[in-house]
């Protein structure tokens, strides 16, 4: 499958294990993992950062295989879910940073082109999330200021 704004094709990367049950060497139970996830969410980490922390520092391979629910679902049940989906949030953050860069460097044509690509990704993903009803249908992204608007 090709990349969205590039001519190259992607290469295979690491895969999750085929077995969908908890490994024998994992000694954490469901309550410990849920409390760790909530503690990290209170610190301000997003779900992907929580997963990386649990994998690298606590030795928990896949939260879904052990608990039966994904990290984001655990956060939604306990009321700690982010109001914007994570990928959309970071794309908006990226467009804001590129706009700040363009205010300082007005002749940077490549950044101007990349900003167009990032904002097209934002509008595409907003359309997807509106269709899946993960954000409200009257939610809008204002590209000039980088702010999101709910009406």
N, C-alpha and C positions, 0 to 999 in steps of 0.2 A: 504494500500500500504506500502511496506517495505522500509526501508531506504537504501541508496545506499551502504554504507560500514559498515553496522551494521546488526545484526540479529533481532533487535527490530522492531516492527511496530509502525507507528506514531499514535498519538492520535488526536482527533478532537480539533481544536482551534477556536478562534473567527471568525465569518463570517461577511462579509459586508452586509448591509441591502438589503432586496429583492427589495425594491422600488428603481428604477433607476433615480428618479428625485430629484431635490434639496429640502431639508426639508424646512418647512414653517418658522422655527426659524432662518434660515441662512439669514443674512442681507447683505452679501457681493455681489457685482455684478461682472460680468466677467472681466471688465477692472481692478478692484482693485486686483482681484486674479492673473491675468496675470502679473501685475506690481510687486506684491509680489514675485511671482515665479521667475521672471527675476532678481529682487534685490537679492534674496537668491542665485541664480545661480552665480551672479557676485561675491558674497562673497566666492564661492568655494564649496557650498554644492551640493551633488549628489541628483538625483531625489527622492530617498527614504527618505533622510534626510529632503528634502524640504517638503515632504508629512507629515512626523512626526511633523515638526515644525509648519506647518499650522494647523494640527489637535490639537496639545497640547497647542500652544501659542495663536493662532488666532481664534480658534473655527470653523475652516472650515472642515467639515466632509470628504467629498470625492470631490476632485477637478473635476474629470470626470463628476460627477452628476450635478455639477453647471455649469461648462464651456462647457461641451460637448466634451472636448479633454483631454487627459492624460497629466501629467506633462512633460513627456519626449517629447511628440509631441509639446507642447508649446515651449520647449527649442530648438527643431530641427527647428521649424519655424523661431525662432529669432536668430539662429546661436550659441546657447550656449550648444548644446548637447555634452556630453563627446565622445571622439573619440573611446574609448573602452566601450563595455557594462559593466554595473556596477558589475554584478556578476563575470565576468571574471577578471575585474580589482582587486577586493578584493581577489579572489583566487590567483592571481599572487602575490599580496602583502603578502598574508599569506605564500606562498611558499618561498618568499625571507626572511621573518622573521624566518621561520623554518631552512633555510639554514644557516643564521647567527648564530642561536642557535647551529646548528651542528658543526660549525667551532670552537665554544668555548667548546662544550661538545661532543667530538668525540665518546664517549662510549654510548651515549644515543640511544639505539636500538629502543625504542618505537617512538621517534621523527623521526628516519630514516624511519620507517615503515609508519608513518603518512604522511611524505613528499611524499612517493610513492603514497599514496592514493590521496593527494591533487593534485599532478601533473597528475594523471590519470583523475581526474575530469576536470582539465584544458584542457587536450587534447580532452576529450569528448565534452566539451562545445565549444572548438574551431571548432571542426568538425561540430557541430550543427550550429554555427554562419556563417561558410563558406557556408553551404548548404542553409541557409536563406539569404545569401548575405548581412549580416550586417557588416562583415569584409571582406577585400579583399581575394581572393583565394590564393594569394602568401604570406599571413601573416603567420609568424612562431613565435613560442615561444621557446626561448633557455633556457632550464631548468638549465644549469650550472650557468648562470649569472642572470637568472630571467628577462632577457630583452626580449622585443618583437621586431621582425624584420619585416620590410616591404621591399620587393624587387621590 
